[in-house]
């Protein structure tokens, strides 16, 4: 089964779902992504539920690879340097079924 | 000085939260308006409203801006405030056992020194007070209480003390609190309750709501230990009554 493999991750790179809401009135924060709108937009671009788990990338950066076949990916990383197999890409990009969209 | 606003102020807190501010003081009348709006929105929440967070003088509304837009929420709030409903239910008076003795009332002597009261008077004054739960905040299950008598309104510590034990009863800066999760604090620990306001595995995890009242009933250290065991066995030691 195709899978996204995280080969390396710098400091502050975490997996984030949409958080657990409803307990802030009791002093418990929802957690979830630093930037909820960016998180939702990336999920929409990847055709995932808006609160699905995503990789939140911080200053340390991240290297990922596809295993056992093509993996769809949406990347919203304004200001980051992005490359696929060493070839520079735009910092906001979605790739599905082996093609960029 | 009364600092209640006729019309609440609507303040944006980022792109996904709206603060509805009813005043600027610790005042039961202001809190009642906060909680009446909280109740009204809770009874019929607009889709996309994620969290309602009552505080001393405002209600913070967290919403999903992809589902609920700011103006729709603001109009709903204005309409509910204009309708000026009372609170949906009357507050509950909780009686919580509290041990002020050693080793639990760690800072009673310091409060006595700062307030000029005797240690016995610090305890009896606190235990004779009916507190109002205004809000939770800062940490899970950290309940901010109002109603602290003026003689106990000592300033906070100049520097924080090491983490307090769980379910600490604290005062500081003119306020009182029940603090469930051990943390360093600038408040004074004057006792502990065997009751667990916050128990993640329990349903409900929280049983005391904003607007409820709390009285503390002094118990000795041996009784405290017995009540801790009862609470741990799933038998709540807080007693519930209707507030007058």
Interface residues (C-beta under 8 A of the other chain):
Chain A: X21 X22 X23 X24 X25 X26 X27 X28 X30 X36 X37 X40 X50
Chain B: X15 X16 X50 X51 X52 X53 X54 X62 X65 X66 X136 X137 X138 X139 X140 X141 X142 X198 X205 X206 X210
